[in-house]
Amino acid sequence: MAKSVQARAAAEIRKKMKDAGFKAKVTSFAASMCNGVRVYCQEADMPKRDEIDEICMPYQYGHFNGMEDIYEYSNMNDHIPQVKFVSISWHS
């Protein structure tokens, strides 16, 4: 059975994070009309937030526009697996 798009995105993010020297737990999820990747980074890496965003955020194909209550497809890329949401959180 083929991997889901969110599992493929998580695998690519996990590999890129490791190659960049970050220790992060990367998981994928799916729900009704939604999919995503969760990236759990160490607090010690917070000063490198821009570098982490640069690795992770290309895998999110858009963003939520709260003013109009819609999801906008603003970052589509057919060359990588993309998901609706990529969330990055920090732990010690």
N, C-alpha and C positions, 0 to 999 in steps of 0.2 A: 504494500500500500504506500502511496506517495505521501510525503510529508505535507502538512497544511502550509499555507502561505505564512501564517504567524510563526509556525515552528521553524520554517526556513529563515525568516527574518531574525528570529532569536538566535539561531545558530550562527548566522553571519555576524551579528552584533557581538555575540560572545567571543568569536574568533578575533574580530578586530580589537575588542577591548583587551584581550589577552596579549595580542601582538603589540599593542601600545603600552603594555606594562601595567594595566589596571586589573585589580582583582575585583570582579563583580559577579553577582549572581544574576543570571538573565533567564526569565521565564516567559512563556507565551500563554495567552488565554483567548477564548472565544465565547461569545454570548450571542443572543439574538440580534442580528444586524450589526454586530460589532466584533472586532478582533483587535488584538494588541500585543505589545511586548512590555514587560516590566523589567527595569534594570535597577538592581540594588547595589549601590556603590558605597565604598568606605568613606567615612567623614574626612579622613586624611586626604582624600582626593578632591575635596570641594574646591580648593584653589584652581584646579584644572578643569573646572566646569565647562569652559568654552571648548576645550579639546574633547571632552566626553560628549557634549552636544553635537559637535562636528561628526563624531563617529556614529551616534545613535539617530539623530533626527532626520537624516535622509530616508530612513525606513518608514517614516510617517508620511502618508500621502496627502495630508491636508490639515485643517485646523477647525475648531469650533468657533463660530462667530456668534457671540452672546447677544450682540445688539440686534441681530436679525433672527436669532434662534435657529441657525442653520449650520450644517457642516459644509465647509468650502474645500473643494479639491484644488489645492494650490501648489502641490509639490509632487505631481505624478512623475514617475520614472519607470519605464517598462523594463529596464535592465537589472533591477533588483527587486526582491520580494518586499512589498510594502504593506503596512497595516494602518488601521484607522487611528490608533493611539499608541504612542511610545511614552511611557512614564519613567522618570528617573527619580529615585529616592535615595536617601542617605542613611547609613547606620554606622554605629561605632564598632 
